[in-house]
């Protein structure tokens, strides 16, 4: 996915344009916006100070990670490519805005995976 620009949301600490706010819940992801174009990614329930990966996939399925620190974890994607990694600050919730200019990513799905715990979020369709 070509990300043309990351933009910070005011009022919180940010890393790579992805920001933190206060909330703890189940590890969830929400996507809103249009693809191609501006997408807002919101997450909650992440472990503070952990790295999380945003993963894009062409379809839903049961993708087994075979190597790396989360080997053995099953994703809800049929195939997956890393979009980017971000370190979660604060209490584990946040949001960010990205501009997805690659139309071939539209119609796919996104899921989060948390470093250290290897927890996964729900799978969200690209809007």
C-alpha positions in Angstrom: 0.0 0.0 0.0 1.4 3.4 -0.9 0.8 5.7 2.0 1.3 9.2 0.6 1.0 11.0 3.9 0.5 10.4 7.6 -1.3 13.1 9.5 -1.4 13.5 13.3 -4.6 14.0 15.3 -4.4 16.9 17.7 -4.6 16.4 21.5 -2.5 13.3 22.1 1.0 11.8 21.8 1.7 10.5 18.3 4.2 8.2 16.6 4.2 8.1 12.7 1.0 10.1 12.7 -0.9 7.5 14.8 -2.1 8.9 18.1 -3.2 7.7 21.5 -6.2 8.5 23.6 -7.7 7.0 26.8 -9.7 3.8 26.6 -9.2 0.1 27.4 -11.4 -2.6 25.9 -11.1 -5.7 23.7 -8.5 -5.3 21.1 -10.5 -3.9 18.2 -9.9 -2.1 14.9 -12.3 0.2 13.0 -11.7 1.6 9.5 -13.7 4.5 8.0 -13.3 6.5 4.8 -12.9 5.7 1.2 -10.4 3.7 -0.7 -8.6 4.9 -2.7 -8.4 8.0 -0.6 -8.4 9.0 3.0 -8.8 6.2 5.6 -9.1 6.6 9.4 -7.8 3.7 11.4 -9.0 3.6 15.1 -8.0 0.9 17.6 -8.6 0.2 21.2 -7.6 -2.4 23.8 -3.9 -2.6 22.7 -1.3 -3.1 25.4 0.4 0.3 26.2 4.0 0.6 25.0 3.8 -2.4 22.7 4.4 -2.5 18.9 1.5 -3.4 16.8 1.4 -4.3 13.1 -1.3 -3.3 10.6 -1.7 -6.2 8.1 -3.6 -6.0 4.8 -4.9 -9.1 3.1 -6.8 -9.8 -0.1 -9.4 -11.9 1.6 -10.5 -13.4 4.9 -9.2 -16.9 5.9 -6.9 -18.6 8.4 -3.3 -17.4 7.7 -0.8 -19.2 10.0 2.3 -17.2 10.8 5.1 -19.7 10.4 8.1 -17.7 11.6 9.1 -14.7 13.7 8.2 -13.8 17.2 4.5 -14.6 16.6 5.0 -17.9 14.9 2.0 -20.2 15.4 -0.5 -17.3 15.5 -3.5 -17.6 13.2 -4.7 -14.4 11.5 -8.2 -13.9 10.1 -6.7 -13.2 6.6 -6.3 -15.5 3.7 -3.0 -13.8 2.7 -1.3 -10.9 4.3 1.2 -8.1 3.7 2.5 -5.7 6.4 1.4 -2.2 6.0 3.4 -0.7 8.8 4.3 -1.0 12.5 3.5 1.6 15.2 4.4 1.7 18.9 1.3 2.1 21.1 1.6 4.9 23.6 -0.6 5.8 26.6 -3.4 3.5 27.4 -3.6 1.4 24.2 -6.2 3.3 22.1 -5.6 5.6 19.2 -6.3 6.6 15.7 -4.5 7.8 12.6 -5.3 9.0 9.1 -3.6 7.5 6.0 -4.0 8.2 2.3 -4.2 5.0 0.4 -3.4 5.7 -3.2 -3.2 2.1 -4.5 -6.6 1.1 -5.7 -5.6 -2.6 -5.7 -5.7 -2.5 -1.9 -9.3 -1.5 -2.0 -11.7 -4.4 -1.4 -9.2 -6.1 0.9 -9.1 -6.5 4.7 -7.0 -5.2 7.6 -6.2 -6.8 10.9 -3.9 -5.8 13.8 -1.3 -8.0 15.5 0.3 -7.0 18.8 4.0 -7.6 19.4 5.0 -9.4 22.5 1.5 -10.8 23.2 0.7 -11.8 19.6 -2.9 -10.9 20.2 -4.9 -10.1 17.0 -7.8 -7.7 16.5 -11.0 -8.2 14.5 -10.7 -8.2 10.7 -12.1 -5.1 9.0 -12.9 -4.6 5.4 -11.4 -1.7 3.5 -14.1 0.8 3.0 
